[in-house]
Amino acid sequence: MIESMNDEIFEKLEISKAEVATMTKRDMLCPNCNFRISTVFADARGHMQVKCKKCKNEYILNFAYFRTFGHSRDQDFTVYLTKI
């Protein structure tokens, strides 16, 4: 049985959606097969563990190593990960 989400969670989701409406986003691609693993927004910080759904490789990503500088806000960026 699926429970409906309460109003507080729905409100937080709507606020989050509004916050990223004008942010730049970057696609993270698997270095092994170039499959899109995830999409991150410009304010992403810290580390993230991801797994490619296509080739099943796992990676740990530090967002500080994959920042981009000097680009227009309207461009999307591609981030390549290294396998651990």
Long-range contacts (C-beta under 8 A, 24 or more apart in sequence): 22-73, 24-71, 24-73, 24-74, 24-75, 24-76, 24-77, 25-76, 25-77, 26-66, 26-68, 26-76, 26-77, 26-78, 26-79, 27-76, 27-77, 27-78, 27-79, 28-61, 28-66, 28-78, 28-79, 28-80, 28-81, 29-78, 29-79, 29-80, 29-81, 30-54, 30-55, 30-57, 30-59, 30-81, 31-80, 31-81, 31-82, 31-83, 32-57, 32-83, 37-81, 40-79, 50-81, 57-83, 58-83, 58-84, 59-83, 59-84, 60-84
